[in-house]
Amino acid sequence: MEWLCRWWIIQNSPVETAVRYYGDRDVTWTSQGMLRLSARAMRRLFQPTLEHIKQLIGNVLNESSLRGTQLLCQS
């Protein structure tokens, strides 16, 4: 029942109220009407994507058919 109450409050509130009710200190609403994310929140947001990119680059660099390659692209 508590989740329903939270959902209702968030769905029927202005963004500022929903952000305040969410209660994450890394996510705030400014007096200028902008959403502010701390560096920590941005890191949490993008960390999975960055880890996936690192993994894909590692897979390419460890590909046996690329052994000895010194330049992957030329501009």
Buried (B, 14 or more C-beta within 10 A) or exposed (E): EEEEEEEEEBEEEEEBEBBBEEEEEBBBBEEEEEEEBEEEBEEEEEEEEEEEEEEEEEEEEEEEEEEEEEEEEEE
